Amino acid sequence: MRKLILVFVIILAANQGMAQIHEIGIFAGGNNYIGDIGPTNYISPNNLAIGAVYKWNRSPRYSFRASFTYGKLEASDADADIAGRKARGYNFENSVKELSVGVEFNFLDFNLHEERTVTTPYLYSGVSYFGYDTLVFENGSSTAQVYGTHNTFAIPMVIGVKTNISRRLILAAEIGARYTFTDDLDGSNPVKDKAEFDSLKFGNINSDDWYVFSGITVTYTFGKKPCYCGY
């Protein structure tokens, strides 16, 4: 994951000389996973998530965005609303370290040089690359065990609303689901090519896992006043 952080820093440094408005700040909130263990709620944060975010505002309507976010994932069948899961009694803990890059689109013009308060809903999507522990349920254990690590991609789908709270500070609240290209965040479908793991798979092995970050960002704006092009 050091490589992910290095890429994030390079992205920030490469844009410092641009005659545009930049934002840099922090993300804080919660996260939850959606998969084959525990509750089936789509938005139900049960662990802390923190991160850093950078935006390069190309126009009042869209920005290029990069972020690095860390969150812990856990779920237990004891909290499930499905009888079969509750009777099974599995539980797991994991974490994700995510680098995400993409485009943020504002529904309304969000000109950072307006003297008045400006508010707009927005959407963000792009591509995420994240690392996590690979898990498996062995020897009759009801708690997933770590047997390695893995990195893969996810598609972020984020909706939020933001407003400028001063000339330099912007506050945003957002909910972002990530569709992952793996079904092993919970240990239900071990990705490692081990024949003995085949019999340990369970749940819907044709449906990949999701995780969700929900929270707020506070960003500080800096850079020269942009000459927004009509993009």
N, C-alpha and C positions, 0 to 999 in steps of 0.2 A: 504493500500500500504506500510505501515511500515514493514509488514512481508516480502514483496518482497525485500525491501532494506536490511533487516537483512539477508535474504538468500544469497543475492549477496555478502555481507561482509564476511559471513561464507565461501563461496566458495573461496574468495581471501585468507583468513587466512589459510585455510586448505592446500593450495598449497605452502605456503611460504618456507617450509622446503625441498621441492623437489629439487634434483640436476638437474634442467632443466632451460631453458631460459623462463622467464616470460615477459609479456608485460602488461602495464597498462596505460590508457590514456583517452582521451575525444573524443566524437563525437559531431559534430556541422553541421547543415544543415537545410533542410526544409522537410516538409511532406505534403501529400495530401491524401484525401479519395476517394474511388471509390464506388459508390452506386446509390441510387435512386433519388438523388437531385443534381442539378447543372451540371457542365460540365462532359463529359465522357472521358476526357483525363486520360491516365494511369499514366503518369509521369508529374506532374504539381505542384510542391511545392508552397504553398501559405502561409505557416506559419513556424515559427522557431521550430526546434527540437534540443534538446540537450541531452547528456547522457554520461555515463561512460562505458568503455569496458576493459575487462581483457582477456588475452590469455595465455594458457599454451602450449608451442610449444613442441609437442612430437616427431616430426621429421621435416626435411626440407619440407615435403609435407603436413602435417596436424597438426592442433592445436585444442585443446578444448577451447571453447570461451564462455564467459558469459558477458552480458551487461544489463544495465538499461537505458531506454530511455523515455523521456517525450516529447510529441508533442501535439499541439493544432490542432483540426480539425474544418474546417468550409466550407460551400458551400452554394451557392445561385442559385436558378433557373434563376435569372436574368442574370447569366453568362452562361447559358446552350446553347448548339448548337442544341437542340431538341425543336421544336415549342411547343409541349405539355407541356414540363417542364417550358418553359419561360412563358407561359400563366398561369400556375398554381401558380407560384410566391412564393414557399416555400423557407425557409432558416433555417440553424441551426448552432450552435456552440457546440463543444464537446472537450474532451481531452483524451489522452491515456497515461497511465503510465505502461510501459512494462518491464518485466524481461524476458530475452531470454537466453537459453543455447543450445549449440550444437557443431557441428564440422565444422571447416573451412578447406577447401582443396585447396592447391596451385597447379596450373597447372605445374609450374616449381619449381625446388629446391630453397628454400628460406632459406639459411643457414645464420643465424644472425652473424656468426663469420667470414664471408668473409670480406676481406679488401676492395674489390671492391664494386661498386654499383650493387645491385641485384634488379630486378624488375620481378613481376609475376602477372598474373591474378589469381583470386581465386573465389571460391564459398563457401557460408555458408548456412547451414540449421540446423534445430533442432526443438525446441518447444518454443513458447512464451506464457507467462501468463500475461494478462493485465487487467486493470480496466478502467472503463469509466462511464459517466453519462447515465442513461436511459432517453429517450426522448419520447414525444408524442405531436401531434398537436391537441389541443382541442379548443372548443368554436369558431371555425372559424378563429383561429389565423394562420397567415402565418409563424410565428416563433415558432420553437419547444420549448417546456417547459420541464424542468427537473422534474422528479418525483421520482428518486431514483438513485442507483448505481448498478453496476453489474461487476463481474469478469468472464473471460472466457479465452479460449485458442486460439492460432493462429499458423499457420505454416509459418515461415519466409523463404523467397527465395531470397537470396542476391547474387549479382555478383559485383565484384570490381577489382581494380588493386592497388598494393602497391609497395613501394620502400623504401630502407633505405636511409635517407638523412644525416645521420651521424652514428657514431659507436653505438649510443644509441637511436636514434630517427627513427621512421618509419612513413611514410606518406601514407595514403590510401584514395582512393575515391570509393564510392560504392553506389549502388541503391538496396534497399531491399523492396520487396513487401510482405505484410502479408495477408494471407488468413485467415479470422476470422471465428469462429464458432458462429456468431451472425449476425442478419440482423437488428440491432437496433442502430447502431452508429448514424443514421440520424433521428430516430423516425418514420421510415416507417413501422416498425413491432414490436410494443412494446412487450417486453419479459415478463412483469409482467402479472400474470394470473388474468386479470380483464375482465369480460365479456363485459363491456362497451367500451373497447379498440378495440374489434373485428371490429367494423364498421369504426374505424379510420385508419386501415391499408391501405397501398397503395403501388404501384410499384410492382416489382417482388418479392413476398414474398418467392419464392423458391430459391432465389439466395442470398447468404450471402455477407456481405460487405468486402471490402479490405481497407487497408491503406498502404502508401508507405513512407519510410524514404529515403531521398537522401542527401548525404553530404560527409564529410571527417572525418577521424580519425587521430589523432596524438598520438602515443604510445611511451612510454619509456621502454626500455628493461633492465632487471636486472636478477640476478641469476647466478649460476655457469655454466661454459661451458658444454653443454650436450654431453653425449656419445650417439649419435642418434642410436637407434636400427633400424633394417631393416623392420619397420612396413609399 
